[in-house]
Amino acid sequence: MASLISGFEYDIFISYRQKDNKHEGWVTEFVNNLNGENLSQHSKKR
């Protein structure tokens, strides 16, 4: 399946409840790690 963003093979969509990230911050850490992989130039944050 083609990516929605031209020039890329995959899309990543992260959906979570804010409550799930509240104490341990695993979602924030996961997103930061992805951004560290040079994905930040094409990331969309809400």
N, C-alpha and C positions, 0 to 999 in steps of 0.2 A: 504494500500500500504506500502510495506517495505521501510525502509530508504536505501540510498546508502551506508551509513556508518554502518557497522555491530555493533550490540549492541544498536542501537537507533531505535525508532519508527518513528520519523519524520526528515525531512530535511528542512532547512530554506535557501532560496536563496533571497538575497536582491538586486534588480536591480533598479537603479535610475539615473537620469541625474545629473551630478555634479552641474549644475545650480540650481537644486531644493534644494540642501543642503547648498548653498552659504551663505545666510544671517541668517536664523534661526537655521541652523545646526540640523534640526530634524532627519535626517538620522543618523548622527554621534551619537546623543543622544540615538536614538533607538538601534543602534548597541552596544553602551556602556552599556545600560540597559540589553540587551541580554547577553553580556559577564559577567555582574554582576550576572547572573543566573547560573554561572558555565558552560557556553557553550563555553568559550574561548579555552579550551583545544582541541576542535575539530573544531574551526572556521578557515575558509580560507579567507584571505584578499587579495584583488588585489590592 
